[in-house]
Amino acid sequence: MQAMNAVDELRGQGRMTWVESEQGWIAAPDDIVVALSTDGFEECKRELTTSRRGSRPGGGMWQGINTQTGVVASAVWVHRQRGPQAVVFITVEGEPLKGHVSRREADSHHEDGGQG
């Protein structure tokens, strides 16, 4: 898998956190898209889904390709009910980008009503 410095920076800054029970990242989708673009992926597709209850999109997807290597990255997200963050599922070359749950992240997720 190629180096993903901007994505690693988001992790290091706590702007994307892995939630094992969701098998996804809690993050702002725009942050993920910007990081993937910074890491060399050029957008080739973006779609948003509509929400039944309001004007805010319920989720979306983004796909980019590194034109030098041919590697494809994808991000698919589902918005949470509150706040700008979503559950984001990231794949690079068809492999899911997963994280490790720290005790703090597990406790934080539990406080949000999830299971720790």
Secondary structure as GFF3:
##gff-version 3
##sequence-region A 1 116
A	DSSP	alpha_helix	5	12	.	.	.	ID=ss1
A	DSSP	beta_strand	16	19	.	.	.	ID=ss2
A	DSSP	beta_strand	24	27	.	.	.	ID=ss3
A	DSSP	alpha_helix	29	38	.	.	.	ID=ss4
A	DSSP	beta_strand	42	49	.	.	.	ID=ss5
A	DSSP	beta_strand	59	65	.	.	.	ID=ss6
A	DSSP	beta_strand	72	79	.	.	.	ID=ss7
A	DSSP	beta_strand	86	92	.	.	.	ID=ss8
A	DSSP	beta_strand	95	96	.	.	.	ID=ss9
A	DSSP	alpha_helix	103	111	.	.	.	ID=ss10
###
